[in-house]
């Protein structure tokens, strides 16, 4: 039994295109997660500064 990704790679003529696309998508996902986390942190800092009089 093979992992589905390996089955897909066996059917491709150019696995390098698939792997490059996978790396690009992973990078975009990581960057978007970083921006979302930064947004949450900035909102928490704003809340603390305004409402809790830090």
C-alpha positions in Angstrom: 0.0 0.0 0.0 1.4 3.4 -1.0 0.8 6.9 0.3 -1.6 8.8 -2.1 1.1 11.3 -2.9 3.4 8.6 -4.1 0.7 7.2 -6.3 0.2 10.6 -7.8 3.9 11.0 -8.4 4.1 7.7 -10.2 1.6 9.0 -12.8 3.3 12.3 -13.5 5.9 12.8 -16.2 7.6 15.6 -14.3 7.6 15.2 -10.5 9.7 18.3 -10.1 6.7 20.4 -11.1 4.5 18.8 -8.4 7.2 19.1 -5.7 7.8 22.7 -6.6 4.1 23.5 -6.4 3.8 21.7 -3.1 6.7 23.7 -1.7 5.2 27.0 -3.0 1.8 26.2 -1.4 3.4 25.3 1.9 5.3 28.5 1.9 2.2 30.6 1.2 0.4 28.8 3.9 3.2 29.5 6.4 3.3 33.2 5.5 -0.4 33.6 5.8 -0.4 31.9 9.2 2.4 34.3 10.3 0.3 37.3 9.2 -2.8 36.0 11.0 -0.8 35.4 14.2 0.7 38.8 14.0 -2.8 40.3 13.6 -4.1 38.5 16.7 -1.1 39.6 18.8 -1.5 43.2 17.8 -5.2 43.1 18.7 -4.4 41.7 22.1 -1.8 44.4 22.7 -4.3 47.1 21.6 -7.0 45.6 23.9 -4.6 45.6 26.8 -3.4 49.2 26.2 -6.9 50.6 25.8 -9.1 48.6 28.2 -6.7 47.5 30.9 -4.6 50.7 31.2 -1.3 48.8 31.0 
